[in-house]
């Protein structure tokens, strides 16, 4: 089984490739190496059948050529940071929507299998209701989530209209090694290590559900072999925790004072709670997460402490800015 992994040098994509490295499979990684992607994520990859190609998923010629050579396309390539989508939505529209269209056209032409990696954020705010399931209404709150929702609709339309073989996954917040420093957990770890104030939006009571990245990629692999074409599968480990609690846990692991927390102006349209139900994948695929949150978080903190040489070249004033949505990201 041969794979084209789009966005394979990013946080989740590289975890998926490392997960596959001992398989007897050809793996092609197509990545433009924009912000969030890092060749160092796959520096020690041992798979001899691995090939990296630097290019854009919007390049229909290269996508068409590569899709023809593989069995399965897994698309992790996306602009994914909400704050940057608020500052500059255009890039999110171009990558997340037009890039997905480019892949879908090649999938349709060559009759391959497509795994579309989406997000729980497309459902919107779950503040005053129960967890969303796969049939819940889509109601995105920010430009990032809206572009991912649009891509989900495109995939569904290609399944119904053209009969392509596809699966859409919607996962909760990921954490683990190699996550780009602009995200909440690595930003908190890095700012704490550097003895900088740790910013929290509003009152810090926003709730997110967390899953270790290796649980996520294991779920995707299980869906490739056991999932039903045309279906959507939610993926979560049911770790619903406030941002304030996450930050305090990290400070405790590092032996830092909670006084390092700095409350800053909340971002526009900030969802109060994300919550999804993944009973579908647990029943149909018999998948369940393996990582216990507190242990995995401590392991993640220790990884960043031991791998400063990985993250130090990636940080700048924008990456660690307390309110990056106020910046003009280009």
BAFIBA-966383 format. One line per 3 residues: number of its first residue (from 1); for each residue x, y, z of N, C-alpha, C. Coordinates in Angstrom, 1 decimal, decimal comma. Each point is the difference from the previous one (the first is absolute). Layout:
REM residues N
NUM) X/Y/Z/X/Y/Z/X/Y/Z; ...
REM end
This chain:
REM residues 330
1) 0,8/-1,2/0,0/-0,8/1,2/0,0/0,9/1,2/0,0; -0,2/0,9/-1,0/0,9/1,2/-0,1/-0,8/1,2/0,3; 0,7/1,0/0,6/-0,7/1,2/0,6/0,5/1,3/-0,6
4) -0,8/0,9/-0,3/0,3/1,4/-0,2/-0,5/0,7/1,2; 0,9/0,6/0,8/-0,3/0,7/1,2/0,2/1,5/-0,3; -1,1/0,8/-0,1/0,1/1,4/-0,3/0,1/0,7/1,3
7) 1,0/0,9/0,1/0,3/0,7/1,3/0,7/-0,9/1,0; 0,8/-0,9/-0,5/0,7/-1,0/0,8/1,1/0,5/0,9; 0,4/1,3/-0,2/1,1/0,5/0,9/-0,6/0,9/1,1
10) -1,3/0,0/0,1/-0,6/0,7/1,1/-0,1/-0,8/1,3; -0,6/0,5/1,0/-0,1/-0,7/1,3/-0,7/-1,4/-0,2; -1,2/0,0/-0,4/-0,8/-1,3/-0,1/0,5/-0,8/-1,1
13) 0,2/0,6/-1,2/0,5/-0,7/-1,2/1,3/-0,8/0,3; 0,9/0,7/0,6/1,3/-0,7/0,3/-0,2/-1,1/1,0; -0,9/0,1/1,0/-0,3/-1,1/0,9/-0,5/-1,2/-0,7
16) -0,9/0,3/-1,0/-0,6/-1,1/-0,8/1,1/-0,7/-0,8; 0,9/0,7/-0,6/1,1/-0,6/-0,8/0,9/-0,8/0,9; 0,4/0,6/1,2/0,8/-0,8/0,9/-0,7/-1,3/0,5
19) -1,3/0,1/0,1/-0,8/-1,2/0,4/0,1/-1,0/-1,1; 0,1/0,4/-1,2/0,0/-1,0/-1,1/1,4/-0,4/-0,4; 1,1/0,5/0,6/1,3/-0,2/-0,5/0,5/-1,4/0,0
22) -0,6/-0,9/0,8/0,4/-1,4/0,0/-0,8/-0,9/-0,9; -1,0/0,6/-0,7/-0,8/-0,7/-0,9/0,7/-0,2/-1,3; -0,3/-1,0/-0,8/0,6/-0,2/-1,3/-0,8/0,7/-1,0
25) 0,0/1,3/0,1/-0,8/0,9/-0,9/0,8/1,1/-0,5; -0,3/0,4/-1,2/0,6/1,2/-0,6/-0,8/1,2/0,6; 0,8/1,0/0,5/-0,6/1,2/0,6/0,5/1,2/-0,8
28) -0,9/0,8/-0,6/0,4/1,3/-0,6/-0,5/1,1/0,8; 0,8/0,9/0,4/-0,4/1,1/0,9/0,1/1,3/-0,9; -1,2/0,6/-0,3/-0,1/1,2/-0,7/-0,3/1,1/1,0
31) 0,9/1,0/0,1/-0,1/1,1/0,9/0,7/1,2/-0,5; -0,7/1,2/0,1/0,6/1,2/-0,5/1,0/0,6/1,0; 0,0/-0,5/1,2/0,9/0,5/1,1/-0,3/1,4/0,4
34) -1,3/0,3/0,1/-0,3/1,4/0,5/0,0/-0,1/1,6; -0,5/1,0/0,6/0,0/0,1/1,5/-0,8/-1,2/0,5; 0,6/-0,7/1,0/-0,6/-1,1/0,6/0,7/-1,3/-0,5
37) 0,6/0,0/-1,1/0,7/-1,2/-0,5/1,5/0,1/0,2; 0,6/-1,1/0,2/1,4/0,0/0,4/0,7/-1,3/-0,4; 1,0/0,1/-0,9/0,7/-1,2/-0,4/0,6/-0,8/1,1
40) 0,3/0,7/1,1/0,7/-0,6/1,2/-1,0/-1,0/0,6; -1,3/0,1/-0,2/-1,0/-1,0/0,6/0,3/-1,4/-0,5; 0,6/-0,1/-1,2/0,2/-1,4/-0,6/1,5/-0,2/-0,2
43) 0,8/0,7/0,7/1,5/-0,1/-0,2/0,5/-1,4/0,2; -0,5/-0,8/1,0/0,5/-1,3/0,3/-0,9/-1,1/-0,6; -0,8/0,3/-1,0/-0,9/-1,0/-0,6/0,8/-1,1/-0,6
46) -0,4/-1,3/0,3/0,8/-1,1/-0,5/-0,6/-0,8/-1,2; -1,2/0,4/-0,4/-0,6/-0,6/-1,2/0,8/0,3/-1,3; 0,5/-1,1/-0,6/0,8/0,1/-1,2/-0,9/0,4/-1,2
49) -1,3/-0,2/0,1/-0,9/0,3/-1,1/-0,6/1,3/0,1; 0,6/0,9/0,8/-0,6/1,3/0,3/0,6/1,0/-1,1; -0,9/0,9/-0,5/0,4/1,0/-0,9/-0,7/1,3/0,4
52) 0,8/1,1/0,0/-0,5/1,3/0,3/0,0/0,9/-1,2; -1,1/0,7/-0,3/-0,2/0,9/-1,1/-0,5/1,3/0,5; 0,7/1,1/-0,2/-0,4/1,3/0,4/-0,9/0,6/-1,1
55) -1,2/0,1/0,3/-1,0/0,6/-1,0/-1,3/0,3/0,7; -0,9/0,6/-0,7/-1,3/0,5/0,5/-1,1/-0,9/-0,4; -0,9/-0,3/0,9/-1,2/-0,8/-0,3/-0,9/0,6/-1,0
58) 0,2/1,3/-0,2/-0,8/0,7/-1,0/0,6/-0,2/-1,4; 1,1/-0,5/-0,1/0,7/-0,3/-1,3/-0,7/-1,2/-0,6; -0,9/0,1/-0,9/-0,8/-1,1/-0,5/0,8/-1,0/-0,8
61) 1,0/0,5/-0,6/0,9/-0,9/-0,9/0,8/-0,9/0,9; 0,6/0,5/1,1/0,8/-0,9/0,9/-0,9/-1,0/0,7; -1,2/0,5/0,5/-0,9/-0,8/0,7/-0,5/-1,1/-0,9
64) -0,4/0,3/-1,2/-0,5/-1,0/-0,9/1,1/-1,1/-0,3; 1,2/0,4/-0,1/1,1/-0,9/-0,3/0,3/-0,9/1,2; -0,1/0,5/1,2/0,3/-0,8/1,2/-1,1/-0,9/0,4
67) -1,2/0,5/-0,1/-1,2/-0,8/0,4/0,0/-1,3/-0,9; 0,4/0,1/-1,2/0,0/-1,1/-0,9/1,0/-1,1/0,4; 1,0/0,4/0,8/1,0/-1,0/0,4/-0,3/-0,7/1,4
70) -1,0/0,3/0,7/-0,3/-0,5/1,3/-1,4/-0,7/0,1; -0,2/-0,6/1,1/-1,3/-0,6/0,3/-0,9/0,9/0,8; 0,6/0,7/1,0/-0,8/0,8/1,0/0,6/1,4/0,1
73) -0,8/1,0/0,0/0,4/1,4/0,3/-0,5/0,4/1,3; 0,8/0,5/0,9/-0,4/0,5/1,3/0,4/1,5/0,1; -1,0/0,8/0,1/0,3/1,4/0,0/0,0/0,7/1,3
76) 1,2/0,3/0,5/0,2/0,8/1,2/0,3/1,5/-0,3; 0,2/0,3/-1,3/0,5/1,3/-0,4/-1,2/1,0/0,2; 0,3/1,0/0,9/-1,0/1,0/0,2/0,6/1,1/0,8
79) -0,5/1,2/-0,2/0,3/1,1/1,0/-1,0/-0,3/1,1; 0,6/0,0/1,3/-0,8/-0,5/1,1/0,0/0,9/1,2; 0,6/1,1/0,0/0,0/0,8/1,3/-1,1/1,1/-0,1
82) -0,9/-0,1/1,0/-1,2/0,9/0,0/0,4/1,4/0,0; 1,0/0,4/0,9/0,4/1,4/0,1/0,5/0,5/-1,3; 0,8/-0,8/-0,8/0,5/0,5/-1,3/-1,2/0,1/-1,0
85) -1,0/-0,8/0,1/-1,1/0,1/-0,9/-0,8/1,2/0,2; 0,0/0,5/1,3/-0,7/1,3/0,3/0,8/1,1/-0,6; 1,3/0,0/0,0/0,9/1,0/-0,5/0,0/0,0/-1,5
88) 0,0/-1,2/-0,6/0,1/0,0/-1,5/-0,7/-1,3/-0,5; -1,4/0,2/-0,3/-0,8/-1,2/-0,4/0,4/-0,5/-1,4; 0,5/0,8/-0,8/0,1/-0,4/-1,5/0,9/-1,2/-0,2
91) 1,1/-0,1/0,7/0,8/-1,2/-0,1/-0,7/-1,3/0,4; -0,8/0,1/1,0/-0,8/-1,1/0,4/-1,0/-0,5/-1,0; -0,6/1,0/-0,7/-1,0/-0,3/-1,1/0,8/-0,7/-1,1
94) 1,1/0,5/-0,4/0,8/-0,5/-1,1/0,5/-1,4/0,3; 0,5/-0,3/1,2/0,6/-1,3/0,3/-1,0/-1,0/0,3; -0,9/0,4/1,0/-0,9/-1,0/0,5/-1,2/-0,4/-0,9
97) -0,4/0,9/-0,8/-1,1/-0,2/-1,0/0,6/-0,4/-1,3; 0,7/0,9/-0,6/0,5/-0,3/-1,4/1,0/-1,2/0,0; 0,8/-0,1/1,1/0,9/-1,2/0,1/-0,7/-1,3/0,0
100) -1,1/0,0/0,8/-0,8/-1,2/0,1/-0,7/-0,3/-1,4; -0,4/1,0/-0,7/-0,6/-0,2/-1,3/1,0/-0,6/-0,9; 1,2/0,4/0,0/1,1/-0,5/-0,9/0,2/-1,5/0,3
103) 0,0/-0,4/1,2/0,2/-1,4/0,4/-1,2/-0,8/-0,5; -1,2/0,5/0,3/-1,2/-0,7/-0,4/-0,1/-0,3/-1,5; 0,4/1,0/-0,8/0,0/-0,2/-1,5/0,9/-1,2/-0,4
106) 1,1/-0,1/0,6/1,0/-1,1/-0,3/-0,6/-1,3/0,5; -0,6/0,0/1,2/-0,6/-1,2/0,6/-1,1/-0,5/-1,0; -0,8/0,9/-0,4/-1,1/-0,3/-1,0/0,5/-0,6/-1,3
109) 1,1/0,6/-0,5/0,5/-0,5/-1,3/0,7/-1,4/0,1; 0,7/-0,2/1,2/0,8/-1,2/0,1/-0,6/-1,1/0,9; -1,2/0,3/0,5/-0,7/-1,0/0,8/0,8/-0,5/1,2
112) 0,5/0,9/0,8/0,8/-0,4/1,2/-0,8/0,3/1,3; 0,6/-0,4/1,1/-0,7/0,2/1,3/0,5/1,3/0,6; -0,9/0,8/0,5/0,3/1,3/0,6/-0,4/0,1/1,5
115) 0,9/0,3/0,8/-0,2/0,2/1,5/0,1/1,5/0,2; -1,1/0,6/0,2/0,0/1,5/0,3/0,0/0,3/1,5; 1,1/0,6/0,4/0,1/0,3/1,5/-0,5/1,3/0,3
118) -1,1/0,0/0,7/-0,7/1,3/0,3/0,2/0,3/1,5; -1,0/0,7/0,6/0,1/0,4/1,4/-1,3/0,1/0,7; 0,0/-0,1/1,3/-1,3/0,1/0,8/-0,5/1,5/0,0
121) 0,9/0,9/-0,4/-0,4/1,4/0,0/-1,1/0,4/-1,0; -0,2/-0,9/-0,9/-1,0/0,3/-1,0/-1,4/0,0/0,6; -0,2/-0,7/1,1/-1,3/0,0/0,7/-0,3/1,3/0,7
124) 1,0/0,7/0,4/-0,2/1,3/0,7/-0,1/-0,2/1,5; -0,6/0,9/0,7/0,1/0,1/1,5/-1,1/-1,0/0,6; 0,5/-0,8/0,9/-0,8/-1,0/0,7/-0,3/0,5/1,4
127) 0,0/1,3/0,3/0,0/0,5/1,3/-1,3/-0,4/0,7; -1,1/0,0/-0,6/-1,3/-0,2/0,6/-0,7/-1,3/-0,5; 0,7/-1,0/-0,4/-0,6/-1,2/-0,5/0,9/-1,2/0,2
130) -0,5/-1,2/-0,3/0,7/-1,2/0,1/1,0/-0,1/-1,1; 0,8/-1,0/0,1/1,1/-0,2/-1,0/-0,6/-0,2/-1,4; 0,8/0,5/-1,0/-0,5/-0,2/-1,4/0,3/-1,4/-0,5
133) -0,9/-0,5/-0,8/0,4/-1,3/-0,7/0,1/0,3/-1,5; 0,2/-1,0/-0,8/0,3/0,2/-1,4/-1,2/0,6/-0,8; -1,2/-0,1/0,6/-1,2/0,5/-0,7/-0,4/1,4/0,5
136) 0,8/0,6/0,9/-0,3/1,3/0,5/0,2/1,1/-1,0; -0,7/1,0/0,1/0,1/1,2/-0,9/1,4/0,6/0,1; 0,5/0,3/-1,2/1,3/0,7/-0,1/-0,3/1,5/0,2
139) 0,8/0,6/0,8/-0,2/1,4/0,4/1,3/0,7/0,3; 0,9/0,1/-0,9/1,4/0,6/0,4/-0,1/1,4/0,4; 0,9/0,4/0,9/0,0/1,3/0,6/1,1/0,9/-0,5
142) 1,0/-0,5/-0,7/1,2/0,8/-0,4/0,4/-0,4/-1,4; 0,8/0,8/-0,7/0,4/-0,3/-1,4/0,6/-1,3/-0,2; 0,9/-0,4/1,0/0,6/-1,3/-0,1/-1,0/-1,1/-0,1
145) -0,9/0,0/1,0/-1,0/-1,1/0,1/-0,9/0,1/-1,2; -0,3/1,2/-0,5/-0,9/0,1/-1,1/0,6/-0,6/-1,3; 1,3/0,2/-0,2/0,6/-0,6/-1,1/0,1/-1,5/0,1
148) 0,3/-0,5/1,2/0,0/-1,5/0,1/-1,4/-0,6/-0,2; -1,1/0,7/0,5/-1,3/-0,4/-0,2/-0,4/0,0/-1,5; 0,5/1,0/-0,8/-0,2/0,0/-1,4/0,7/-1,2/-0,7
151) 1,2/-0,3/0,5/0,7/-1,2/-0,6/-0,8/-1,3/0,3; -0,5/-0,1/1,2/-0,8/-1,2/0,4/-1,2/-0,1/-1,0; -0,7/1,1/-0,3/-1,1/0,0/-0,9/0,4/-0,5/-1,4
154) 1,2/0,5/-0,4/0,5/-0,4/-1,3/0,2/-1,5/-0,1; 0,6/-0,5/1,0/0,3/-1,5/0,0/-1,3/-0,7/0,0; -1,0/0,4/0,8/-1,3/-0,7/0,0/-0,7/0,1/-1,4
157) 0,2/1,1/-0,6/-0,7/0,2/-1,3/0,7/-0,9/-1,1; 1,3/-0,2/0,1/0,7/-0,8/-1,0/-0,4/-1,5/0,3; -0,2/-0,3/1,2/-0,5/-1,4/0,3/-1,3/-0,3/-0,6
160) -0,9/1,0/0,2/-1,4/-0,2/-0,5/-0,1/0,1/-1,5; 0,7/1,0/-0,6/-0,1/0,3/-1,4/0,8/-1,0/-0,9; 1,3/-0,2/0,5/0,9/-0,8/-0,8/0,3/-1,4/0,5
163) -0,4/-0,3/1,2/0,2/-1,3/0,6/1,4/-0,3/0,4; 0,8/1,1/0,4/1,4/-0,2/0,3/0,0/-0,8/1,3; 1,1/-0,7/0,3/0,3/-0,7/1,2/0,6/0,9/1,0
166) -0,7/0,3/1,1/0,6/1,1/0,9/-0,6/-0,2/1,4; 0,8/0,5/1,0/-0,4/0,0/1,4/0,4/1,4/0,5; -0,8/0,6/0,8/0,3/1,3/0,7/0,1/-0,2/1,5
169) 1,1/0,5/0,6/0,2/-0,1/1,4/-0,1/1,3/0,6; -0,6/0,1/1,2/-0,1/1,3/0,7/0,6/-0,3/1,5; 1,1/0,6/0,2/0,7/-0,3/1,3/0,1/1,2/0,9
172) 0,1/-0,3/1,3/0,1/1,1/1,0/1,5/0,5/0,0; 0,3/0,9/0,9/1,3/0,6/0,1/1,1/-1,1/0,2; 1,0/0,1/-0,8/1,1/-0,9/0,2/1,2/0,6/0,8
175) 0,7/-0,8/0,7/1,3/0,4/0,6/1,0/-1,1/0,0; 1,2/0,4/0,2/1,1/-1,0/0,0/1,3/0,6/-0,5; 1,0/-0,8/-0,3/1,3/0,6/-0,5/-0,1/0,5/-1,4
178) 0,8/1,0/-0,3/0,1/0,6/-1,3/-1,1/0,9/-0,4; -0,8/0,4/1,0/-1,1/1,0/-0,3/0,6/1,4/-0,1; -0,5/0,7/-1,0/0,6/1,3/-0,3/-0,2/1,0/1,2
181) 1,0/0,8/0,3/-0,1/0,8/1,2/-1,1/1,0/0,2; -0,8/0,3/-1,1/-1,0/1,0/0,1/-1,3/-0,6/0,8; -0,1/-1,3/0,1/-1,1/-0,6/0,6/0,0/0,1/1,5
184) -1,1/-0,2/0,7/-0,1/0,3/1,4/1,0/-0,8/0,8; 0,0/-1,3/-0,1/0,9/-0,8/0,9/1,5/0,3/-0,2; 0,5/-0,1/-1,3/1,4/0,3/-0,2/0,3/1,5/0,4
187) -0,9/0,9/-0,4/0,3/1,4/0,4/0,1/0,2/1,5; -0,9/-0,7/0,7/0,1/0,1/1,5/1,3/-0,6/0,5; 0,4/-1,1/-0,5/1,2/-0,7/0,4/1,2/0,9/-0,3
190) 0,1/0,5/-1,2/1,2/0,8/-0,4/0,0/1,3/0,7; -1,1/0,7/0,2/0,0/1,3/0,7/0,4/-0,2/1,5; -0,5/-1,1/0,5/0,4/-0,3/1,4/1,5/-0,3/0,2
193) 0,5/-0,8/-1,0/1,4/-0,3/0,1/0,9/1,3/-0,1; -0,5/1,0/-0,8/0,7/1,2/-0,2/-0,4/1,1/1,0; -0,8/-0,5/1,0/-0,4/0,9/1,1/-0,8/1,3/-0,5
196) -0,8/-0,3/-1,0/-0,9/1,1/-0,5/-1,4/-0,3/0,5; -0,8/1,1/0,1/-1,4/-0,1/0,3/-0,7/-0,9/-0,9; -0,9/-0,8/0,5/-0,8/-0,9/-0,9/-1,4/0,6/-0,2
199) -0,3/0,4/-1,2/-1,3/0,7/-0,3/-1,2/-1,0/0,0; -1,1/0,4/0,5/-1,2/-0,7/0,0/-1,1/0,9/-0,5; -0,8/-0,4/-1,0/-1,0/0,9/-0,5/-1,2/0,0/1,0
202) -0,5/1,3/0,2/-1,2/0,2/0,8/0,3/-0,5/1,4; -0,9/-0,9/0,5/0,2/-0,5/1,4/0,6/-1,4/0,0; 0,4/-0,5/-1,2/0,6/-1,3/-0,1/-0,9/-1,2/0,2
205) -1,3/0,2/0,0/-0,9/-1,1/0,3/-0,5/-0,7/-1,3; 0,5/0,3/-1,1/-0,4/-0,7/-1,2/0,4/-1,4/0,1; -0,9/-0,9/-0,4/0,2/-1,4/0,1/0,4/-0,7/-1,3
208) 1,0/-0,8/0,0/0,4/-0,7/-1,2/0,1/-1,5/0,4; -0,2/-0,9/-1,0/0,2/-1,4/0,3/1,3/-0,4/-0,7; 0,8/-0,7/0,7/1,4/-0,3/-0,4/0,3/-1,4/-0,3
211) 0,8/-0,3/-1,0/0,4/-1,3/-0,3/1,5/0,0/-0,4; 0,7/-1,0/0,4/1,4/-0,1/-0,4/0,1/-0,3/-1,5; 1,0/0,6/-0,6/0,0/-0,1/-1,5/0,2/-1,4/-0,5
214) 0,7/-0,9/0,8/0,2/-1,4/-0,4/-1,3/-0,8/0,1; -0,9/0,4/0,9/-1,4/-0,6/0,0/-0,7/0,4/-1,2; 0,1/1,2/-0,4/-0,7/0,5/-1,2/0,5/-0,8/-1,3
217) 1,3/-0,1/-0,2/0,5/-0,7/-1,2/-0,3/-1,5/0,0; -0,1/-0,5/1,2/-0,4/-1,4/0,1/-1,5/-0,2/-0,4; -0,8/1,0/0,3/-1,4/-0,1/-0,4/-0,1/0,1/-1,5
220) 0,8/0,9/-0,6/0,0/0,1/-1,5/0,4/-1,2/-0,6; 1,0/-0,7/0,5/0,5/-1,2/-0,6/-1,1/-1,1/0,1; -0,7/0,0/1,1/-1,1/-1,0/0,2/-1,1/0,3/-1,0
223) -0,3/1,2/-0,3/-1,1/0,4/-0,9/0,4/-0,4/-1,4; 1,2/0,1/-0,4/0,5/-0,4/-1,3/-0,4/-1,4/-0,3; 0,2/-0,9/1,0/-0,2/-1,4/-0,2/-1,4/-0,5/0,3
226) -0,7/0,8/0,9/-1,3/-0,5/0,4/-1,2/1,0/-0,2; 0,3/1,2/-0,3/-1,0/1,0/-0,1/-0,9/-0,1/-1,3; -1,2/0,6/0,0/-0,9/-0,1/-1,1/0,1/1,2/-0,8
229) 0,1/-0,2/-1,3/0,1/1,1/-1,0/-1,2/0,9/0,1; 0,3/1,3/-0,1/-1,1/1,0/0,0/-0,4/0,4/1,4; 0,6/-0,6/1,0/-0,4/0,3/1,4/0,9/1,1/0,7
232) -0,6/0,6/1,0/0,8/0,9/0,8/0,2/-0,6/1,4; 1,2/0,1/0,6/0,3/-0,6/1,3/0,6/1,1/0,9; -0,7/0,2/1,1/0,6/0,9/1,1/1,1/-0,8/0,7
235) 1,0/0,7/0,4/1,1/-0,6/0,8/0,3/0,8/1,2; -0,1/-0,6/1,2/0,3/0,8/1,2/0,4/-1,0/1,1; 0,7/0,5/1,0/0,4/-0,8/1,2/-0,8/0,4/1,2
238) -1,0/0,9/-0,2/-0,9/0,5/1,1/0,8/0,7/1,1; 1,0/0,7/-0,3/0,7/0,8/1,1/-0,4/1,5/-0,2; -1,2/0,3/0,6/-0,4/1,4/-0,1/0,5/0,8/1,2
241) 0,8/1,0/-0,3/0,8/0,7/1,0/0,0/1,5/-0,3; -0,1/0,8/0,9/0,1/1,5/-0,3/1,5/0,3/-0,3; 0,1/1,1/-0,8/1,4/0,5/-0,4/0,7/0,4/1,3
244) -0,7/0,6/1,0/0,7/0,4/1,2/0,6/-1,3/0,7; -0,8/-1,0/0,1/0,5/-1,3/0,6/1,2/-0,5/-0,7; 0,0/0,0/-1,3/1,1/-0,5/-0,8/1,3/0,7/0,4
247) -0,1/1,4/0,0/1,1/0,8/0,3/0,5/-0,3/1,4; -0,9/-0,1/0,9/0,5/-0,3/1,4/0,7/-1,3/0,1; -0,5/-1,0/-0,7/0,6/-1,3/0,0/1,4/0,0/-0,5
250) 0,2/0,8/-1,1/1,3/0,1/-0,6/1,0/0,8/1,0; -0,5/1,0/0,6/0,8/0,8/1,0/0,4/-0,9/1,1; -0,9/-0,9/0,5/0,3/-0,9/1,1/1,1/-1,0/-0,4
253) -0,1/-0,5/-1,2/1,0/-0,9/-0,5/1,4/0,6/0,0; 0,0/1,3/-0,4/1,3/0,7/-0,1/0,4/0,7/1,3; -0,8/-0,1/1,1/0,3/0,6/1,3/-0,1/1,5/-0,1
256) -0,9/0,5/-0,8/-0,1/1,5/-0,1/-1,2/0,5/0,7; 0,0/1,2/0,4/-1,2/0,6/0,7/-1,1/0,3/-1,0; -1,2/-0,2/0,6/-1,2/0,4/-0,8/-0,1/1,5/-0,2
259) 0,8/0,8/0,6/0,0/1,4/-0,2/0,6/0,4/-1,4; 0,5/-1,0/-0,7/0,5/0,3/-1,3/-1,1/0,1/-1,0; -1,2/-0,3/0,4/-1,2/0,1/-0,9/-0,3/1,5/-0,2
262) -0,3/0,4/-1,2/-0,4/1,3/-0,3/-1,3/0,0/-0,8; -1,0/0,6/0,5/-1,3/0,0/-0,7/0,0/1,1/-1,0; -0,3/-0,3/-1,3/0,0/1,0/-1,1/-1,4/0,0/-0,6
265) -0,2/1,1/-0,8/-1,2/0,2/-0,7/-0,4/-1,3/-0,8; -1,2/-0,4/0,1/-0,5/-1,2/-0,7/0,0/0,3/-1,5; 0,2/-1,1/-0,8/-0,1/0,2/-1,5/-1,4/0,0/-0,4
268) -0,2/0,6/-1,2/-1,4/0,2/-0,5/-0,6/-1,4/-0,3; -1,3/-0,2/0,3/-0,7/-1,2/-0,3/0,5/-1,2/0,7; 0,6/0,1/1,1/0,6/-1,1/0,7/-1,0/-1,0/0,5
271) 0,1/-1,3/-0,5/-0,9/-1,0/0,5/0,3/-0,3/1,4; -1,1/-0,3/0,8/0,2/-0,3/1,4/0,3/-1,4/0,3; -0,5/-0,9/-0,9/0,2/-1,4/0,3/-0,1/-0,8/-1,3
274) 0,9/-1,0/-0,2/0,0/-1,0/-1,0/-0,3/-1,3/0,6; -0,9/-0,8/-0,6/-0,3/-1,3/0,6/-0,7/-0,9/-1,0; 0,7/-1,1/-0,3/-0,6/-0,9/-1,0/-0,1/-1,4/0,6
277) -0,9/-0,8/-0,6/-0,2/-1,4/0,4/0,6/-0,9/-1,0; 0,9/-0,9/0,4/0,7/-0,9/-1,0/-0,5/-1,5/0,2; -1,2/-0,2/0,5/-0,5/-1,3/0,2/-0,1/-0,8/-1,3
280) -0,2/0,7/-1,1/-0,1/-0,6/-1,3/1,3/-0,8/-0,4; 1,1/0,7/0,1/1,3/-0,7/-0,4/0,3/-1,1/1,1; -0,3/0,2/1,2/0,2/-1,0/1,1/-0,8/-1,2/-0,2
283) -1,2/0,1/-0,5/-0,9/-1,1/-0,3/0,4/-0,7/-1,3; 0,1/0,7/-1,1/0,2/-0,5/-1,3/1,4/-0,6/-0,2; 1,0/0,8/0,5/1,4/-0,4/-0,2/0,6/-0,6/1,2
286) -0,6/0,1/1,1/0,5/-0,5/1,3/1,4/0,7/0,3; 0,0/1,3/-0,3/1,2/0,8/0,4/-0,3/0,7/1,3; 1,0/0,1/0,8/-0,1/0,8/1,2/1,4/0,6/0,3
289) 0,1/1,2/0,6/1,3/0,6/0,3/0,7/-0,7/1,1; 1,4/0,1/-0,1/0,8/-0,7/0,9/0,7/0,9/1,1; 0,2/1,3/-0,4/0,7/0,9/0,8/-0,8/0,6/1,1
292) 0,5/0,0/1,3/-0,7/0,6/1,1/0,5/1,5/0,0; -0,9/0,9/0,1/0,3/1,4/-0,2/1,2/0,6/0,8; -0,1/-0,1/1,3/1,0/0,6/0,9/1,4/-0,6/-0,2
295) 0,0/-1,3/-0,2/1,3/-0,6/-0,3/0,6/0,5/-1,3; -0,9/0,0/-1,0/0,5/0,4/-1,4/0,4/1,5/0,0; -0,8/0,8/0,8/0,4/1,4/0,0/1,4/0,2/0,7
298) 0,3/-0,7/1,0/1,3/0,1/0,7/1,1/-0,5/-1,0; -0,3/-1,1/-0,7/1,0/-0,4/-1,0/0,2/1,0/-1,1; -1,0/0,7/-0,4/0,1/1,1/-1,0/0,8/1,1/0,5
301) -0,3/0,4/1,3/0,8/1,1/0,6/1,5/-0,4/0,0; 0,3/-1,2/0,4/1,4/-0,4/0,1/0,6/-0,1/-1,4; -0,8/-0,4/-1,0/0,6/0,0/-1,4/0,5/1,4/-0,4
304) -0,9/1,0/0,3/0,4/1,4/-0,4/1,2/0,5/0,8; 0,1/-0,5/1,3/1,2/0,4/0,8/1,3/-0,6/-0,6; -0,1/-1,2/-0,5/1,1/-0,7/-0,5/0,4/0,3/-1,5
307) -0,9/0,7/-0,7/0,1/0,2/-1,4/0,0/1,5/-0,4; 0,7/0,8/0,8/0,0/1,4/-0,3/0,6/0,3/-1,4; 0,9/-0,9/-0,4/0,6/0,2/-1,4/-1,0/-0,2/-1,1
310) -1,1/-0,6/0,3/-1,1/-0,2/-1,0/-0,8/1,3/0,0; -0,4/0,6/1,1/-1,0/1,1/0,0/0,7/1,4/0,0; 1,2/0,1/0,4/0,6/1,3/0,1/0,1/0,7/-1,4
313) 0,3/-0,7/-1,1/0,1/0,6/-1,3/-1,4/0,4/-0,5; -1,1/-0,4/0,6/-1,3/0,2/-0,4/-0,7/1,2/0,6; 0,5/0,5/1,1/-0,7/1,0/0,8/0,5/1,4/-0,4
316) -1,0/0,9/0,0/0,3/1,4/-0,2/-1,1/0,8/0,7; 0,0/1,3/-0,2/-1,0/0,9/0,7/-1,4/-0,4/-0,4; -0,2/-0,4/-1,3/-1,4/-0,3/-0,4/-0,4/-1,3/0,6
319) 0,9/-1,0/-0,1/-0,4/-1,3/0,5/-0,4/0,0/1,5; 0,7/0,7/0,8/-0,3/0,1/1,4/-0,8/1,2/0,5; -0,6/0,7/-1,0/-0,7/1,2/0,3/-1,3/-0,3/0,9
322) -0,2/0,8/1,0/-1,2/-0,3/0,9/-1,3/0,0/-0,8; -0,1/0,9/-1,0/-1,3/0,1/-0,8/0,3/0,0/-1,5; 0,4/-1,2/-0,5/0,5/0,0/-1,4/-1,1/0,4/-1,0
325) -1,3/-0,1/0,3/-1,0/0,4/-0,9/0,0/1,5/-0,3; 0,8/0,8/0,8/0,1/1,4/-0,2/1,1/0,3/-1,1; 0,7/-1,0/-0,3/1,2/0,2/-1,0/-0,5/-0,2/-1,4
328) 0,8/0,6/-0,9/-0,3/-0,2/-1,4/0,8/-1,1/-0,6; -0,6/-1,2/0,0/0,7/-1,2/-0,5/0,0/-0,1/-1,5; 1,1/-0,1/-0,6/0,1/-0,1/-1,5/0,5/-1,4/-0,4
REM end
